[in-house]
Amino acid sequence: MVGSSADDATVIGDLQKLPHLPVNLFAIVMGMAGLTLATIRFESASGVSASISLMFLGATVSVLLLLSALYLLKLVKHPQAVRAEWNHPVKIAFFPAISIGLILTGTALAPFFFQVGRVVWAAGAILHLAATLAVISAWIGHRSFEPVHLNPAWFIPVVGNVLVPIGGVGFGFVEISWFFFSISVVFWTVLLTLVFNRLIFHNPLPERLLPTLVILVAPPSAGFIAWMQLSGELNAFGRILYFSGLFFVMVVTAQIGRFAKLPFTIAWWAYSFPLAAFSVATFIYADVSGYPAMKGVAYAVYAVLLAVLATLVIKTINAARRDEICQPD
């Protein structure tokens, strides 16, 4: 995974393609940071050293720095292209993936470089609050949105707030973490209703957006992790969150035949973070519940996560070599 950044830089770094650098590339950072956090849990459960998670962390930081530098360059040189993405009814939801990448990376840094992680997490939390307010303002201030534009990626801006407490409690920001958690729970309920209305009563999702269905797994899974950080106990609400996440995993698994027929795009990275969040949640559930079988489930989910991430990295590198990344829509 570490070597992938150089290959990507060769293609993505081509300045002629800079206007077409999509903001949803930051889903790669989310997936890699999620893998790092899941690996930390795996190493803790297995009693092995943290060498693997440290390697994944290095790769995550490298990709975050690369993509941040390139997108900042795009903002400076091609502000109209960034503005077009912001005004796009679907792409706007991916802008907060930048701040989420910072939040997750800061959380993953904490076991190794606590103070650095705290600063990165704080920067991400502040940026994400600003992004949340900006996206909600755009949602309620524009009248160009239609039901066809709604898809599970709309969870990213506001429900993504649930990720703040995962690191925030350990960094000492308990009340701030409750603030972000409250936002996420309320908007998860609202958006889940809207998304299912869209999926059931309107035209099916277009092929390019089908991978976003996996995002349904992320809110309850990450919500369970955050709840355990905030409450410290496995109670009824925690169980509801975890088993909701498990159910959505089943729902997504039932669609695997449709996913297998899709051509590879960067949208496939939508598979990564939700699965990583469920992996971390399962390790935590196995630990606090004391059920021996759950530990086996946690290892199985982690193995699937590794396989999915390895597949995504290989396909991304191959797509970059074929000049299929950063192309006009």
C-alpha positions in Angstrom: 0.0 0.0 0.0 2.9 2.4 0.7 4.1 2.1 -2.8 0.8 3.0 -4.4 1.2 6.7 -3.7 4.2 7.1 -6.1 2.2 5.4 -8.9 -0.8 7.6 -8.2 1.3 10.7 -8.1 2.7 10.0 -11.6 -0.7 10.1 -13.1 -2.7 12.3 -10.7 0.1 14.8 -10.5 -0.1 15.6 -14.2 -1.0 19.3 -14.1 -3.1 18.9 -17.3 -5.4 16.6 -15.3 -5.6 18.8 -12.3 -9.0 20.3 -13.1 -10.4 16.8 -13.2 -9.0 15.7 -9.8 -12.2 14.6 -8.1 -12.9 15.4 -4.4 -14.1 11.9 -3.9 -10.5 10.7 -4.0 -10.4 11.6 -0.3 -12.5 8.4 0.2 -9.1 6.6 -0.2 -7.8 8.4 2.9 -11.0 7.4 4.8 -10.6 3.8 3.8 -6.9 3.6 4.6 -7.3 5.4 8.0 -10.2 3.0 8.7 -7.9 0.1 7.9 -5.3 1.5 10.3 -7.8 1.8 13.1 -9.1 -1.7 12.5 -5.5 -3.1 12.4 -4.8 -1.4 15.8 -7.8 -3.3 17.2 -6.7 -6.5 15.5 -3.2 -6.2 17.0 -4.6 -5.5 20.4 -6.9 -8.5 20.3 -4.1 -10.8 19.0 -1.4 -9.5 21.4 1.0 -8.7 18.5 3.2 -5.7 18.0 1.9 -2.6 16.3 4.2 -2.8 13.3 1.6 -3.5 10.7 -0.7 -0.6 11.9 2.3 1.7 11.9 3.0 0.8 8.3 -0.6 1.4 7.3 -0.5 4.7 9.2 2.5 5.9 7.2 0.7 5.1 4.0 -2.4 6.9 5.1 -0.5 10.1 6.1 1.4 10.0 2.8 -1.8 9.7 0.7 -3.5 12.4 2.8 -0.6 14.8 2.3 -0.4 14.1 -1.5 -4.1 14.5 -2.1 -4.4 17.6 0.1 -1.5 19.3 -1.8 -2.9 18.4 -5.2 -6.5 19.5 -4.3 -5.1 22.8 -2.8 -3.2 23.3 -6.0 -6.4 22.7 -8.0 -8.2 25.3 -5.8 -5.5 27.8 -6.5 -5.1 27.2 -10.3 -8.6 26.1 -11.2 -11.1 27.6 -8.7 -13.9 27.3 -11.3 -13.5 23.5 -11.3 -13.7 23.3 -7.5 -16.7 25.6 -7.7 -18.4 23.3 -10.2 -17.9 20.3 -7.9 -19.3 22.3 -5.0 -22.4 23.2 -7.0 -22.9 19.7 -8.2 -25.9 18.1 -6.4 -24.0 14.8 -5.8 -20.3 15.8 -5.6 -21.0 18.4 -2.9 -21.5 15.5 -0.4 -17.9 14.4 -0.8 -16.2 17.6 0.3 -16.4 16.8 4.0 -14.4 13.6 3.2 -11.4 15.9 3.4 -12.1 16.8 7.0 -13.1 13.3 7.9 -9.8 12.1 6.5 -8.1 14.5 9.0 -10.3 13.3 11.9 -9.6 9.6 11.2 -5.9 10.2 10.6 -5.6 12.1 13.9 -7.4 9.3 15.7 -5.1 6.7 14.2 -2.0 8.8 15.1 -3.0 8.9 18.8 -1.5 5.6 19.9 1.8 6.5 18.3 2.1 10.3 18.3 -0.5 11.6 20.7 0.1 15.3 20.5 0.4 15.3 16.7 -2.8 13.3 16.5 -4.6 15.7 18.8 -3.7 18.6 16.6 -4.7 16.8 13.4 -7.9 15.6 14.9 -8.8 19.2 16.2 -8.1 20.6 12.7 -10.4 18.0 11.2 -13.2 18.6 13.7 -13.2 22.3 13.2 -13.1 21.9 9.4 -15.8 19.3 9.5 -18.1 21.5 11.5 -17.6 24.3 9.0 -18.2 21.8 6.1 -21.3 20.5 7.8 -22.8 24.0 8.1 -21.8 24.9 4.6 -23.3 21.8 3.1 -26.6 22.1 5.1 -26.8 25.7 4.0 -26.4 24.7 0.4 -29.0 22.0 0.8 -31.7 24.3 2.3 -30.6 27.4 0.3 -30.8 25.8 -3.2 -33.9 24.6 -4.9 -32.1 22.6 -7.6 -32.0 19.4 -5.7 -34.3 16.6 -6.7 -35.0 13.1 -5.3 -32.9 11.6 -8.0 -29.8 13.4 -6.6 -30.2 11.8 -3.2 -28.0 8.8 -2.4 -26.2 7.3 0.7 -23.2 9.6 0.1 -25.4 12.4 1.6 -24.6 10.8 5.0 -21.0 11.9 4.7 -21.4 15.7 5.6 -23.6 15.5 8.7 -23.6 11.9 9.8 -19.8 12.0 9.5 -19.9 14.0 12.7 -20.2 10.7 14.6 -16.5 10.1 13.9 -15.4 13.0 16.0 -16.0 11.3 19.4 -14.0 8.2 18.4 -10.8 10.2 18.9 -12.2 13.2 20.8 -13.0 11.4 24.1 -9.4 10.1 24.3 -8.1 13.5 23.5 -10.1 15.0 26.4 -12.8 16.7 24.5 -15.8 14.9 26.0 -18.5 17.7 25.8 -17.4 18.6 22.3 -17.7 14.9 21.4 -21.3 14.8 22.7 -22.1 17.9 20.6 -20.9 16.2 17.4 -22.5 12.8 18.3 -25.9 14.5 18.9 -25.7 16.1 15.4 -25.0 12.8 13.8 -27.7 10.8 15.5 -30.4 13.4 14.6 -29.4 13.7 11.0 -28.8 9.9 10.6 -32.5 9.4 11.4 -33.6 12.1 9.0 -31.4 11.1 6.1 -32.0 7.4 6.5 -35.7 8.1 6.0 -35.0 10.3 3.0 -32.6 7.8 1.4 -34.9 4.9 1.8 -37.7 6.9 0.3 -35.5 7.6 -2.6 -34.4 4.0 -3.0 -37.9 2.6 -2.8 -40.2 5.1 -4.5 -37.9 6.6 -7.2 -35.7 5.4 -10.0 -32.9 3.0 -9.1 -29.5 4.4 -8.3 -27.4 4.9 -11.5 -24.6 2.4 -11.9 -21.9 4.8 -10.9 -23.5 5.4 -7.5 -24.3 1.8 -6.6 -21.1 1.5 -4.5 -22.5 4.2 -2.2 -25.1 1.7 -0.9 -22.3 0.3 1.3 -22.2 3.7 3.1 -25.4 2.5 4.9 -23.2 0.4 7.1 -21.0 3.2 8.3 -23.4 5.4 10.5 -24.5 2.7 12.9 -21.1 1.0 13.0 -19.2 4.2 13.7 -22.1 5.3 16.0 -21.5 2.2 18.1 -17.8 2.9 18.4 -18.5 6.5 19.4 -21.2 5.5 21.9 -18.8 3.1 23.6 -16.3 5.9 23.8 -18.9 8.2 25.3 -20.8 5.9 27.6 -18.2 3.2 28.4 -20.7 0.4 28.6 -22.6 -2.0 26.4 -26.2 -1.0 27.0 -29.5 -1.3 25.0 -28.7 1.7 22.7 -25.2 0.4 22.0 -26.7 -3.0 21.0 -29.2 -1.3 18.7 -26.4 0.5 16.9 -24.2 -2.5 16.5 -26.9 -4.9 15.3 -28.3 -2.2 13.0 -24.8 -2.1 11.4 -24.8 -5.9 11.2 -28.2 -5.8 9.4 -27.0 -3.3 6.9 -24.0 -5.5 6.2 -26.5 -8.2 5.4 -28.5 -5.9 3.2 -25.3 -4.9 1.3 -24.1 -8.5 1.0 -27.4 -9.4 -0.6 -26.5 -6.9 -3.4 -23.0 -8.3 -4.0 -24.0 -9.8 -7.3 -24.8 -6.3 -8.6 -21.6 -4.9 -7.2 -19.5 -7.6 -8.9 -20.7 -6.6 -12.4 -19.7 -2.9 -12.0 -16.6 -1.6 -13.8 -14.0 -0.2 -11.4 -14.1 3.5 -10.6 -12.9 5.5 -7.6 -16.4 5.2 -6.3 -15.4 1.6 -5.3 -13.5 3.1 -2.4 -17.0 3.7 -0.8 -16.7 0.0 0.1 -13.6 0.6 2.3 -14.5 2.8 5.3 -17.9 1.3 6.1 -16.3 -2.1 6.3 -13.5 -0.8 8.4 -15.9 0.8 10.8 -17.9 -2.4 11.1 -14.6 -4.3 11.7 -13.6 -2.0 14.6 -17.1 -2.1 16.0 -17.1 -5.9 15.9 -13.7 -6.1 17.8 -15.2 -3.7 20.4 -18.4 -5.7 20.7 -16.4 -9.0 21.1 -14.3 -7.4 23.8 -17.1 -5.9 25.9 -19.8 -8.6 25.4 -17.5 -11.5 26.3 -19.1 -13.8 23.8 -16.3 -16.1 22.5 -17.9 -16.5 19.1 -17.8 -12.8 18.4 -14.0 -12.7 18.5 -14.1 -15.2 15.6 -16.5 -13.0 13.8 -14.2 -10.0 14.4 -11.3 -11.8 12.8 -13.4 -12.9 9.8 -14.6 -9.3 9.2 -11.0 -8.0 9.4 -9.9 -10.6 6.9 -12.6 -9.5 4.5 -11.5 -5.9 5.1 -7.9 -6.7 4.2 -9.0 -8.5 1.0 -11.2 -5.6 0.0 -8.5 -3.0 0.6 -5.9 -5.0 -1.3 -8.3 -5.3 -4.2 -9.0 -1.6 -4.2 -5.3 -0.7 -4.1 -4.4 -3.0 -6.9 -7.3 -1.8 -9.1 -6.5 1.8 -8.3 -2.9 1.4 -9.4 -3.9 -0.5 -12.5 -6.5 2.2 -13.4 -3.8 4.9 -12.9 -1.4 3.1 -15.2 -4.2 2.9 -17.8 -4.8 6.7 -17.4 -8.3 6.1 -16.2 -8.1 8.4 -13.1 -8.8 12.2 -13.2 -10.7 12.0 -16.5 -13.6 14.4 -17.4 -17.0 13.1 -16.4 
